[in-house]
Amino acid sequence: SDGDRANGGEGSCELVDTPALKELKQSLTTDDIDRHQSTQSANRRKLTTLRVKSEDGLKTYIMKMAFSDTIGNVRQWLDVHRADSSTVYDILTTFPNRVYADNEACLVDCGLTPNAALYLRTIREQSTEQPEAVESDGSTPPSRGSVHSTQNQSEAGD
């Protein structure tokens, strides 16, 4: 496919059909270009292009988003287009090294304008459960299984 050739055969690119992209396409196909020229240039200044690498690095999603869109909006569109939308993931940048976890944060406030390169990282189930198992002093409480096995060991010694 064209996406495979664009990436040296190592993956594919997918242009995500976001509302911002639809609006841009519509403005470009208008009969009266002169009338919309000022609107187009204003819209271009308010749009960001996000290049988002999938978790395995084999797919890149190209997303046109409004500056006012949020991380949650990005996540919604990615969930529609990702092959395994059931996995939980982080959205990150490498420089600066940052995780974008606040779904309410605007893209412009996150510094993801006028363009940005992002990547996805799968969140392992264990790491999402870990905060519940940490005591306020930072120690990890024994699990029920380890308490039970300790009792078995002491019973075995009796």
DOLUM-40984 format. One line per field, with one value per residue (C-alpha): residue in three letters; x, y, z. Coordinates in steps of 0.1 Angstrom, whole numbers, plus 5000, padded with zeros to 4 digits. Example, Ala and Ser with C-alpha at 12.3 -4.5 7.8 and 13.67 -1.06 7.14 Angstrom:
# DOLUM-40984
resn: [ALA, SER]
x: [5123, 5137]
y: [4955, 4989]
z: [5078, 5071]
# end
This chain:
# DOLUM-40984
resn: [SER, ASP, GLY, ASP, ARG, ALA, ASN, GLY, GLY, GLU, GLY, SER, CYS, GLU, LEU, VAL, ASP, THR, PRO, ALA, LEU, LYS, GLU, LEU, LYS, GLN, SER, LEU, THR, THR, ASP, ASP, ILE, ASP, ARG, HIS, GLN, SER, THR, GLN, SER, ALA, ASN, ARG, ARG, LYS, LEU, THR, THR, LEU, ARG, VAL, LYS, SER, GLU, ASP, GLY, LEU, LYS, THR, TYR, ILE, MET, LYS, MET, ALA, PHE, SER, ASP, THR, ILE, GLY, ASN, VAL, ARG, GLN, TRP, LEU, ASP, VAL, HIS, ARG, ALA, ASP, SER, SER, THR, VAL, TYR, ASP, ILE, LEU, THR, THR, PHE, PRO, ASN, ARG, VAL, TYR, ALA, ASP, ASN, GLU, ALA, CYS, LEU, VAL, ASP, CYS, GLY, LEU, THR, PRO, ASN, ALA, ALA, LEU, TYR, LEU, ARG, THR, ILE, ARG, GLU, GLN, SER, THR, GLU, GLN, PRO, GLU, ALA, VAL, GLU, SER, ASP, GLY, SER, THR, PRO, PRO, SER, ARG, GLY, SER, VAL, HIS, SER, THR, GLN, ASN, GLN, SER, GLU, ALA, GLY, ASP]
x: [5000, 5010, 5014, 5038, 5060, 5060, 5075, 5101, 5078, 5081, 5046, 5017, 5002, 4966, 4950, 4924, 4892, 4887, 4862, 4890, 4902, 4866, 4863, 4896, 4886, 4852, 4869, 4893, 4865, 4844, 4836, 4844, 4881, 4886, 4858, 4872, 4909, 4910, 4890, 4913, 4944, 4928, 4917, 4953, 4967, 4942, 4949, 4977, 4990, 4997, 5018, 5009, 5030, 5011, 5023, 5042, 5056, 5042, 5014, 5014, 4982, 4981, 4956, 4944, 4930, 4919, 4941, 4911, 4907, 4917, 4938, 4905, 4894, 4927, 4921, 4885, 4897, 4926, 4902, 4881, 4911, 4934, 4934, 4932, 4910, 4906, 4941, 4947, 4975, 4995, 5000, 5036, 5062, 5099, 5111, 5102, 5097, 5061, 5029, 4996, 4971, 4948, 4919, 4906, 4939, 4938, 4963, 4975, 4980, 5000, 5024, 5012, 5008, 5013, 5024, 5037, 5051, 5035, 5036, 5015, 5026, 5005, 4998, 5002, 4974, 4997, 5008, 4972, 4964, 4996, 4985, 4957, 4982, 5005, 5002, 5003, 5038, 5049, 5052, 5034, 5010, 5013, 4988, 4963, 4982, 5015, 4998, 4983, 5015, 5033, 5007, 5013, 5050, 5046, 5021, 5046, 5073, 5050]
y: [5000, 5036, 5039, 5009, 5025, 5059, 5042, 5020, 4990, 4988, 5000, 5020, 5055, 5062, 5096, 5098, 5115, 5140, 5168, 5193, 5174, 5172, 5210, 5216, 5193, 5211, 5245, 5233, 5220, 5252, 5267, 5303, 5299, 5337, 5341, 5314, 5322, 5343, 5316, 5289, 5306, 5314, 5277, 5265, 5286, 5269, 5233, 5210, 5180, 5150, 5121, 5092, 5060, 5028, 5007, 4983, 5012, 4996, 5021, 5059, 5079, 5113, 5135, 5171, 5185, 5219, 5237, 5237, 5199, 5179, 5148, 5130, 5139, 5125, 5093, 5090, 5091, 5067, 5043, 5042, 5035, 5013, 4976, 4966, 4993, 4972, 4978, 5007, 5030, 5062, 5090, 5103, 5125, 5117, 5153, 5165, 5131, 5135, 5114, 5131, 5116, 5146, 5140, 5175, 5193, 5213, 5205, 5241, 5240, 5208, 5224, 5200, 5228, 5236, 5199, 5171, 5136, 5113, 5076, 5051, 5028, 4999, 5001, 4968, 4956, 4952, 4988, 5001, 4980, 4990, 5023, 5005, 4983, 5010, 5022, 5059, 5055, 5041, 5005, 4977, 4957, 4919, 4903, 4878, 4851, 4860, 4862, 4828, 4813, 4827, 4811, 4778, 4781, 4787, 4758, 4735, 4744, 4735]
z: [5000, 4997, 5035, 5035, 5008, 5026, 5056, 5038, 5040, 5078, 5087, 5075, 5079, 5084, 5080, 5108, 5096, 5125, 5124, 5119, 5088, 5075, 5079, 5062, 5032, 5030, 5029, 5001, 4979, 4981, 4947, 4958, 4969, 4971, 4996, 5019, 5015, 5047, 5066, 5053, 5065, 5099, 5102, 5093, 5122, 5146, 5135, 5147, 5130, 5153, 5142, 5166, 5166, 5176, 5206, 5183, 5161, 5129, 5124, 5124, 5127, 5112, 5129, 5122, 5154, 5165, 5191, 5214, 5212, 5242, 5250, 5255, 5219, 5206, 5227, 5213, 5177, 5184, 5200, 5169, 5146, 5167, 5160, 5197, 5212, 5244, 5256, 5280, 5268, 5276, 5251, 5253, 5237, 5238, 5238, 5263, 5279, 5291, 5295, 5286, 5311, 5316, 5292, 5298, 5288, 5256, 5229, 5229, 5267, 5264, 5238, 5211, 5185, 5156, 5153, 5175, 5173, 5199, 5206, 5225, 5252, 5266, 5303, 5319, 5341, 5371, 5370, 5370, 5401, 5420, 5434, 5453, 5469, 5482, 5518, 5527, 5541, 5507, 5518, 5501, 5523, 5522, 5499, 5512, 5495, 5512, 5546, 5541, 5530, 5560, 5583, 5565, 5570, 5607, 5610, 5592, 5617, 5647]
# end
